Amino acid sequence: MHDDSGIGKVFWKRLPGQRLGLTVGIMAAGVSGLFPVASLAEGSPPSNVMFLVDNNGAMQEYSEYLPEAFTPGFYPTPEDPAPGDLGGDGPAGHNINTGCTDPALVAAMSWFDKDSSDPAKNGSVSIDADSTLGSKFFEPDRFYHSRGRRLAWQTDEYPFSVSSDFNSLNSHGDALTACYTVTNWKDAYFNSPMMDECMTCLTTRGWWRGPMVSAQTSPGLDGPKPNPGEAPLPPEAFRKWVVSGRVLNVRPPKFVVARKALKDVIAQASNVRIGLATLGRDQGWFDPPELLMGMSPTCDKSTPTVDETALDRAGLMRAVNQIQFRNLDRNVGESLFGLGGYFSSQMLDNQWGNWFAQPIDPGWGWPGCCDGGTYDNPYTGQFGATWAAAPDEWLKAPYIDDERGIYLPGQPWEAAEGDDRSICFDNQRTAVVVVTGGTPRYEDNSVPITKMMELLIAQGAAHPDESPVRFNPADPEHNPSVGGINYCDQAVKYPPASGTYTKADCDYTDYNWPAGLGVGNKNFMDDVAFFLSHMDLRGDRPGHEPVQTYVVGYGTDSPMLQSIAKAGEGGFFRAQSVSELRDSLTVIVDTVSVP
């Protein structure tokens, strides 16, 4: 799906000094290059921008999968083919619909032409040649192993191209080596039609669609394996390809695009404090975000304006390069909630602990069955009645998981003393900018929804249309209107003429356990964003210190992401390329920095 209107639209934006109103359709078409951040009014403190990067495994994928298109009857179907014959099946996979000459396949790959004079089509310029990475992403005239949905990853697939830490690449400089590596140099494929086809395609086209993983594929050459509780993998996940770096420079994986765009924005932003976080790893139920770098520069280097030499751009960019895109969950809501704790005054007055220490009454804050629990996981059988019942559920300290042999950082807090604070000044504007490739899901509802709603209602919180926020968690399975936050019916589909979304579109539960039971509010990511944008998170200052949420959806117009952006009194952008993503992030930083 494509949008020809530029970098997308900001659907919801709070103008300075105003409460969020109804949809503001601000066109961002025609934006190009990087804009300097607007200068601040005299005496206004610099803003805080925390980038929250989606590190879900789906960020490894291409925004558009390599095609499975084929012309019926084009491919040979021999009666008793050998493993290396066209149509054969063997240890490297099933050679069905391989090659580079099928008219349907050639048409589907027409977005790339290695002989074109246009770098945007021939891929002659590396998208990210950062010398601090282990490899250039990507070297135009080397060959890389791929699957139809993503570059082959060292952890799941062989032959692979992307290292397990996403920092370096394995590639080949000649077609013969690249092709025979697909077969692990097995004798059955020497001087075979399949290998001749592969080498011809790489020489003439710069890409080859190879075999499909089958029951005959040798262990180690098969994969990937689906994860429990996740949707079945698409056919493209099992199709082997060999592609030149030129192909990848034209249509790179999502994580490469996100990484490059973030580094470009960090390099250019001025007079703003910047931090970096990713979605949290599995820590039981609630998974707090991982804070890769707190707000920079420190408070003493941020007044009256930011000391640009103290903004650790190099450190931020190194942190971006070190993100590992392997998270099983896309727990945006939990991560937003945890960043709310980071921006709170917890270390000074126990603000977060006063709000969210266990036990929370009623139950554990969940509007589900069994006094706070939820039903068992329908995909894995995991027990659900003890949902979020740990005494430190939303206040987790760091610890080492001996069973998995990994360090888990726990809930991030600002420094207890000194100038390394998350918020430096009264009424300082603070925003979290979510950069994501898809809809939040997979165990992303472990937040104290009932307590958040209770706090909001107590202070008279209202929706943009000024109707009061309400919430009734009692017997949600049979309650036709539990309340809470859901703006999915105001989200916009791309292209705009393609229809509308409804609130029900954000009640998704498939492969998204656990979820609430109340119609209209089964997922709580937008409730978290609303809480952060309306509550004063600091009891140590006389001002009002909420946190806005902006969302950039790379290749997605997810209604939940749009609802999060509206609830967070920020804006939603949709991007389809590195330039659109970079420009979207720059516009957001520019907007947040205007007092």
Disulfide bonds with the S-S distance in Angstrom:
Cys100-Cys201 2.18
Cys179-Cys198 1.95
Cys299-Cys424 2.08
Cys488-Cys506 1.80
